[in-house]
Structures are given as C-alpha cells and as structure tokens.
Amino acid sequence: MKDKPVHLAAALRYEEEKDNAPVVVASGKGEVARKIVEAAQKAGVPTYSDAGLAAVLASLDVGSEIPLELYEAVARVLVFVWQLDHKYGGEHGERP
C-alpha cells in the first residue's frame, strides 16, 4: 500500500511549564512536509491529518504561538495525542 502524498505539514510543541500556547516548531510543503512527517514517525511522535489546519499552521512563522482562533482545533490534536499516550502506555518513544 502506498502512503498518501503529503502536501503540507506543521509540527507543534506544547510544554505546559514553558509555553503559554502550542508553538509552531516546523512547517513546510511538498518535500519539506514529507520530511517533517517522516521525522515525526521515526521519532515515534504521532501524526494527525487535517489539511485545513495544516494550511493555517503552515502560514504561521516557525517559533510563534498559535493564535487564540486555533485553540479549539489544536486542542483536538492534543486530545488525540493524549489518548494515544494513554492507550500505548506513556511517552511517544515507548509506543510499539
């Protein structure tokens, strides 16, 4: 089975004790987007597919916090990651 092509990707970081809101740490399109997803997968970081959200996040500057208007959409992503962490028993690198 062939993977779907990745056209846009963005990576977020959220450290409760450090960040006021999730921060864009990488974004890109085409080959750069594919490499972002590939790096996440190799590191055991879950990926979440939402083309509309990716487009908005990719338009933000790397290093910037997400704007208030994106809190709800990004919260859905964080809940997805949280559920995977609990389902598979811990930190991203511990997943099978």
C-alpha positions, 0 to 999 in steps of 0.5 A: 500500500502506498502512503498518501502524498503529503502536501503540507505539514506543521509540527507543534510543541506544547510544554505546559511549564514553558509555553503559554500556547502550542508553538509552531516548531516546523512547517513546510510543503511538498518535500519539506512536509514529507520530511517533517512527517517522516521525522515525526514517525521515526521519532515515534511522535504521532501524526494527525491529518487535517489539511485545513489546519495544516494550511493555517499552521503552515502560514504561521512563522516557525517559533510563534504561538498559535493564535487564540482562533486555533485553540479549539482545533489544536486542542483536538490534536492534543486530545488525540495525542493524549489518548494515544499516550494513554492507550500505548502506555506513556511517552511517544518513544515507548509506543510499539 
